């Protein structure tokens, strides 16, 4: 143990012992710092200089246990690609403890890739440098986009090689989350009919994430409703930026409403609702267009796990859970439609707006238009003239198809009260110019792994920190991939 670099206050470790396994990270042979997220460190009331010191790097690698830490691996279960797995748990991650950030929020500090745990099954408990850099880049990009997400505090290399399809350099990611409680955590105890643990977990999540429901006559039902609302908002945000999670299993579904467990995730280039990148999603279960329905399915699983707490009578509990989860599609649609109106520059809600958005998306799918650039270039168009339409039209195989839609869009804009420059500025605030495009992420990963060159990683990180700004000198990070650069598959890091 060493000096207190973290002011830990560990609430999860005070839950009953069957919630986790206590163990220390497995030391590595030769830890070297890749990056510390200075802005995030300061937000967490940490000193970046201490984190980058030899002692700090040893902590981030799992070679030292910081003062106040109570390292543990969390237990949970889950449905993976629809199949039930009764015990999963943190197979390569260890929760060091919790800190309080500058705004009074409680945050987990977790090491990912820090060695085997009792939940590792056949895994080695390690992570490769590629997946660590991918999660760092994409999670921080999501945060900059304003999407609830776990964050990346630091990345270190281990000096060791891990076996995947080939030998790869090992690394550890320090992940920050509101918590790491998942739908699968509830399912773990429900499957064991451990009602006392379910009640303790529910009370814990209420106090930590949804204290407002304490005033409810039925706090557990109110908790379920709050999680449904958080997931509806989250999924709408994913869909509105073209993000594809890739592995929406219930053990990867945070009850705090954060994006968690970045594995074979990706952002769409060319728009199509059936887009899949994950190399393990052979049937397209987690395709872009399926994500809202899968979230609904996952939440139904949470409702099933909570039944014994919702009402002593099974039929009444089932009725309450069903009514709550049935509201998800409506709540998702409300969140998505509001975001879609903003993307289209519409301030007032009208019934026909949903069709206007869907017709644009269909036109994009039919004409292989880039998702991000279509909406970004739409920001620059005038509401009364098509003189500036060229850059948007060029994204469509048949530009005339866009023209027909644009006539309807301009007719709709004519009913808005905002000045044109106000509308354009508002659109630029919700339509990013920069996303972590797959080919750029792969370029950064390959440079780091093959050439020990972090230049592309650093450059991409800087650009993605301001996704809604034009950044004229950074056009190459905005452009879609050339045909030979297209990434067709992404891979899980386990």
Secondary structure, DSSP 8 states (H G I E B T S, - for coil): -BS-SS----SGGGS-GGGEEE------SS-EEEEE-HHHHHHTT--HHHHTSHHHHHHHHTSS-BTT---EEE---EEETTEEES----SSEEEEEEEE-TTS-EEEEEEESB---TT-TT--SBEEHHHHHHHHHHHHHHHHHT--B-EEEEEEEEEEEEESSSEEEEEEEEEEES---BHHHHHHHHHTT-HHHHHHHHHHHHHHH-GGGGGSTTHHHHHHHHHHHHHHHHHHHHHHHTEE-S---GGG-BTT--B---SS-EE-SB--TT---BTT-TT-TT-GGGHHHHHHHHHHHHHHHHHHHH-SSHHHHHHHHHHHHHTHHHHHHHHHHHHHHHHTT--S--TTHHHHHHHHHHHHHHTT-BHHHHHHHHTT--SS--TT-HHHHTTSSSHHHHHHHHHHHHHHHTT--S-HHHHHHHHHTTS-S----HHHHHHHHHHHHHH---HHHHHHHHHHTTTTS--GGGGGGTS---GGG----B----
